[in-house]
Amino acid sequence: MAAIGGFVDGSRTSQVVTLEMKDGAGSVSGEMCEGTGMPARAGHSVVECKSDYWVFGGQDDDNNKLNDIWKYTTASKSWSKVTPKEGSPMPTPRCGHTAVQSGS
């Protein structure tokens, strides 16, 4: 499980914080990704798929709503921006929404 982005001490962040559960007890580790990938944001949605995390939308530091898509690859601990195929429809910019992952 991971917490990605949001507000930390009043500022938006792109920090990735992971939580591992072992024998009913939690272990927390953090990975700072600011400046090395996805821009800081809050109000976005995140889904996990095959151990990686996909982020959509949210709101930046200037309160602009976003409609970009980012993938956090856990194996390499790196961000990549996802570019939809040319001609594919993009959702309108939004924040405060929910996303779900279906299928495998």
N, C-alpha and C positions, 0 to 999 in steps of 0.2 A: 504494500500500500504506500502511496506517496501523497504529499501535499505539494502542489506546484503553484508558484506565484501567489498573488493576493497582496494584502497589506501587512507590512511589518513596520512597527513603530511609525505609522502614519504615511509611509511611502510604499508605492507599488514595487514588487520584486519579481524576479524570475527564478528565485531560489527553488531548488528541489530538495525536499526533506523526505526521507524514506523511513518507514516503520516496519521492522521485522518482528514477527511473533514466533517465539520459540518456547515450547512447554508452558503456554499460557501467560508468559511474561513478555513485555514489549522491549525492544531495543531500538533506539532512534539514532539515525545517522543523517548528516546533512551534506549536500553537495551544492556548492555555490556555482551558479552558471551565469550570473549577471555579466554582461559585457562579452560573453562568449557564445551567444546564441539568441534564443528567443528574447525579444524586448520585454521589459517589465510590464505587468498588467494585473488587473483584478477583475472579478466578475465574469471570468471565462469558464468554459467547460473543459473537462479532461476525461478521457476514457483510456482504459488499459487494454491492449491487444497484444498477445504473445510477448508479454513482459516489457513491452515498450509503452510509452504514454503519448497520446495524441491530444493536442490542445487546439481549441477553436475559439476565436473571438475574444471578447472582454473589452476592457477600457484602459487606455494608456494614461500617462501622467497628465496629459492635457484634457482629459475626459472625453477624448474621441473614441467612439465605438469602433471596434475592429472586426474584420472578417477574414483574417489570415489563419492559416493552419500550420502548426509546428509539430514535429515528432521528436520526442526525447528517446534516444536509443540507450537502454540501460547497460548493455554490454560495453559500449565505448564511452558512456557518460557524455554524450554529445547531442546537440540540437541540430536539426535540419529543417529548413522551411519546405513545406510541401506545396508544389505547384500543380494545380489540377490540369488535366488535359485541355488543350486549346478548344474553346467552344463549349466547355462544360459550364453549367450554371453555378454561380457562387451564391451562397446565402447572403442576405443583406447583413451589414454590420450590426452587432448586437452585444449586449452584456446582461448578466443576471439570468442566463438561460441554463438549460440542462441538456446533456447529451447522453446517449446510451450506446453501447456497443452490442451488436447482435451478430449471431453466427460465430464462426471460428476464426 
